Amino acid sequence: MIQFDEYKVRLNDLSPALKELREALGLDAAQREVEMLHSESASEGFWDNMDKALKVQQRVKQLEDKIEAQTRRERQWDDLMALCEMGNEFEDESLLPELEEGFAKLEQDMEAARMATLFTGEYDSSNAILTFHAGAGGTEAQDWAQMLYRMYTHWAERHGFPYQIMDYQDGDEAGIKSATIMIQGENAYGYLRSEHGVHRLVRISPFDANARRQTSFAALEVMPDLPDDVEVEIRPEDIEMQVFRSSGAGGQHINKTSSAVRLIHKPTGIVVSSQQERSQFQNKDNCMKMLRAKLVELQMQQHAEKISDLKGVQLKIEWGSQIRSYVFMPYQLVKDNRTGYETSNIGAVMDGDLDGFINAYLSAQANGTLKEK
């Protein structure tokens, strides 16, 4: 039957890309690393250092998942080809819907895997630390910051990435003034580094009795969660530490003592805070993690050789500096200013469907057509 022959041709055309994908993903090297790590985990005293052991186990799982995903794609190609043969032999048109659905899924899966090969940055494989800041405008901007917070936590859930709240400061009446979360998963930073910047919202304000149209801004900072072996020069005398009582999401359990911590890096003016942990020491550790990440991110942006050469950069949360606009009224459109990618399905975007924007950014960056803000 002609339909099955057409799909055989399409599958044969897809075969070279499938082989190239295996090479691009570096699966032979991944397999060798898995074997080395398995050998290390079987050595005497491996579990004496629990933190290191858990990281090794996590790395093994990441590598094995990547290998298994490609094996599954190759197996799916074989199954679809067998389906074509069966459909031709028995002239069974009832197999066509399964063939069509399976082919579309294979193409989609291969495209997502191809995007992962574009993660060439030094820290792209790391977890991502996201910090949300409400812009000027009081309750309206704080509500928008919380909407973004919800959008990115839903994106994480869609991808099976757990996230940890590191800091959360409620707004005065609604929303949030700021919040910091860590999204954990392979290539989390590689995916989300494209989201760093100012996000603009246009809608009819739910906080305006006259139902007027309102423009709001919120900023998102995205930083890599640095491996422990990355050295960052932070002199104790350059840090001012402040302690305060916790508040906000989760803070009700720990606000009887001054357990929240704020660190100020004097040379750059960078301020980080954490109040989600029960002890001051844990919150300080979180702050140091965020400070290290911010300094390295700043170092990459400014190409400075030393931390002491850095100058603090404050995102201007205002008109003209946005990377993306979300228009709810008078029409519905989400448009990225750097790639031109857009969609009218605002509901899906606000529920975490951001892969179109992320993939467009990665492709434009790889092709050299990106318009950075």
SVG drawing of the C-alpha trace seen along z (x, -y; Angstrom):
<svg xmlns="http://www.w3.org/2000/svg" viewBox="-15 -53 57 63">
<polyline fill="none" stroke="black" stroke-width="0.4" points="0.0,0.0 1.3,-3.4 0.9,-5.0 3.1,-2.4 5.7,-2.8 5.7,-6.5 6.4,-6.0 9.2,-3.6 10.9,-6.3 10.4,-8.9 11.9,-6.4 14.9,-5.7 15.4,-9.5 15.3,-9.8 17.8,-7.0 21.0,-9.1 19.8,-11.8 19.2,-9.1 22.8,-7.9 24.2,-11.4 22.2,-12.0 23.8,-9.1 27.2,-10.6 26.2,-14.2 25.0,-13.0 28.3,-11.4 26.8,-8.1 30.0,-6.0 31.7,-8.4 28.7,-8.3 28.8,-4.5 32.5,-4.6 31.8,-7.1 28.9,-4.9 31.2,-1.9 33.9,-4.0 31.4,-5.3 29.9,-1.8 33.5,-0.7 34.0,-3.6 30.7,-3.0 31.8,0.7 35.0,-0.4 35.6,-0.1 34.6,-3.2 32.5,-4.7 29.6,-5.4 31.8,-7.0 31.3,-10.4 27.5,-10.4 27.3,-13.7 29.8,-12.6 28.3,-9.1 24.8,-10.6 26.2,-12.8 27.9,-9.9 24.6,-8.0 22.8,-11.0 25.3,-11.3 25.0,-7.6 21.2,-7.9 21.5,-11.0 23.9,-9.1 21.9,-5.9 18.7,-7.9 20.3,-9.6 21.6,-6.3 18.2,-4.6 16.4,-7.4 18.4,-7.0 18.1,-3.2 14.3,-3.8 14.3,-6.0 16.3,-3.5 13.9,-0.7 11.0,-2.9 12.4,-3.3 12.7,0.5 9.1,1.0 7.8,-1.6 9.6,0.0 8.2,3.4 4.8,1.8 5.3,0.6 6.3,4.1 3.3,5.7 0.9,3.1 2.1,3.8 2.1,7.6 -1.5,7.7 -2.8,4.6 -4.1,3.5 -5.1,-0.2 -6.1,0.1 -2.3,-0.1 -2.0,-3.6 -3.1,-5.7 -0.6,-3.9 2.1,-4.5 1.3,-8.1 1.2,-8.8 4.5,-6.8 6.3,-8.6 5.2,-12.1 6.3,-11.2 9.7,-9.9 10.3,-13.1 9.3,-15.2 11.5,-13.2 14.5,-13.5 14.1,-17.2 14.1,-17.6 17.2,-15.4 18.9,-17.5 18.3,-20.6 20.1,-19.0 23.2,-18.8 23.3,-22.6 24.2,-22.8 27.8,-23.7 28.2,-26.2 30.5,-25.3 27.6,-25.0 24.7,-24.1 24.4,-20.6 24.0,-22.2 20.9,-22.8 19.4,-26.2 18.8,-28.9 16.0,-31.2 15.3,-34.5 12.1,-36.5 11.9,-40.3 8.8,-42.4 9.2,-45.7 7.8,-49.1 4.1,-49.2 3.3,-47.7 0.6,-45.0 0.2,-44.7 3.9,-44.0 4.1,-41.7 1.1,-39.7 2.9,-39.4 6.1,-38.1 4.1,-35.4 2.5,-34.4 6.0,-34.0 6.9,-32.0 4.0,-29.7 4.8,-29.4 8.4,-28.2 7.5,-25.8 4.9,-24.3 7.6,-24.1 9.8,-22.2 7.0,-19.8 6.3,-19.2 9.9,-18.0 10.0,-16.0 12.5,-18.4 12.1,-18.8 12.5,-22.3 13.5,-23.7 12.3,-27.0 15.4,-29.0 13.8,-32.3 10.2,-33.7 9.0,-37.2 5.3,-37.8 3.9,-40.9 2.2,-43.7 -1.3,-42.7 -0.9,-40.0 1.9,-38.2 5.5,-38.3 8.2,-40.9 10.9,-38.3 11.6,-34.6 14.4,-32.2 14.1,-28.6 16.5,-25.9 15.3,-23.7 17.2,-20.4 17.8,-18.2 20.3,-17.6 20.7,-20.6 18.2,-22.7 20.5,-25.7 21.1,-25.0 17.4,-25.2 16.6,-28.1 19.5,-30.5 17.5,-31.8 14.8,-33.0 17.1,-35.5 15.8,-39.1 12.7,-41.3 9.2,-40.0 6.4,-42.4 2.7,-41.8 -0.2,-43.8 -3.7,-43.0 -6.8,-44.4 -5.8,-44.9 -7.8,-42.8 -6.8,-45.3 -8.2,-48.3 -11.9,-49.1 -12.2,-50.9 -10.8,-47.8 -8.2,-49.8 -5.4,-48.2 -2.1,-47.9 1.5,-47.2 3.6,-45.4 7.2,-44.3 9.1,-41.5 12.7,-40.3 14.0,-36.8 17.6,-36.0 18.9,-32.6 22.2,-31.3 23.9,-27.9 24.2,-25.8 28.0,-25.5 29.7,-22.2 31.6,-22.2 35.0,-22.0 34.4,-25.4 36.6,-27.9 35.1,-31.3 37.2,-34.0 35.0,-35.5 36.9,-37.3 35.2,-37.3 35.9,-41.0 33.8,-41.7 30.7,-40.2 28.2,-41.9 25.8,-39.4 22.4,-40.4 20.0,-38.2 16.2,-38.7 13.0,-36.9 11.6,-34.7 8.3,-35.3 6.5,-34.1 5.9,-30.6 7.1,-28.2 8.4,-30.9 5.5,-30.5 7.3,-27.4 10.6,-29.3 9.8,-32.9 10.1,-32.8 13.9,-33.3 16.1,-35.3 17.1,-32.4 16.8,-34.2 20.1,-35.4 20.9,-38.2 24.4,-38.5 25.7,-41.7 28.7,-41.5 30.3,-44.9 32.4,-45.1 29.5,-44.4 26.5,-45.3 25.0,-41.9 22.4,-41.0 21.1,-37.5 18.8,-36.2 17.5,-32.8 14.8,-32.2 13.3,-28.8 15.6,-26.6 15.1,-26.1 18.6,-27.1 20.6,-30.2 23.6,-28.1 21.6,-26.3 20.2,-29.7 23.8,-31.1 24.9,-28.1 22.1,-28.8 23.1,-32.4 26.7,-31.5 25.5,-29.1 23.5,-31.9 26.3,-34.4 28.9,-32.1 26.4,-31.5 25.7,-35.2 29.4,-36.1 30.3,-33.5 27.3,-34.5 28.5,-38.2 32.0,-37.1 30.9,-35.3 28.9,-38.4 31.7,-40.8 34.6,-38.5 36.4,-39.6 39.5,-37.7 39.0,-38.3 35.9,-38.7 37.5,-41.9 37.2,-43.4 33.4,-42.9 30.9,-45.7 27.4,-45.0 24.7,-45.0 21.1,-45.9 18.5,-44.7 16.3,-47.7 12.8,-46.4 11.1,-48.8 9.8,-49.4 12.3,-48.8 14.4,-46.2 12.0,-43.3 13.0,-40.0 9.4,-38.9 5.9,-40.4 2.8,-38.7 -0.3,-40.4 -3.7,-39.4 -5.7,-42.3 -6.8,-43.7 -5.6,-40.5 -3.8,-37.4 -0.1,-37.0 3.2,-36.0 6.2,-37.2 9.9,-36.9 11.7,-40.0 15.0,-38.2 13.9,-35.4 10.5,-36.6 8.9,-33.4 5.3,-33.9 2.1,-32.1 -1.5,-33.1 -2.0,-30.2 -1.4,-32.2 -3.1,-29.7 -0.6,-27.0 2.4,-29.3 1.3,-30.4 0.9,-26.7 4.6,-26.1 4.6,-25.3 7.8,-27.3 9.7,-24.8 8.9,-26.6 10.5,-29.8 13.5,-27.9 14.1,-25.9 13.8,-29.0 16.4,-30.7 18.8,-27.8 18.4,-27.4 18.9,-31.1 22.0,-31.1 23.5,-28.1 22.7,-29.8 24.1,-33.2 20.8,-35.0 20.0,-35.8 19.1,-39.4 20.2,-39.7 18.6,-42.4"/>
</svg>
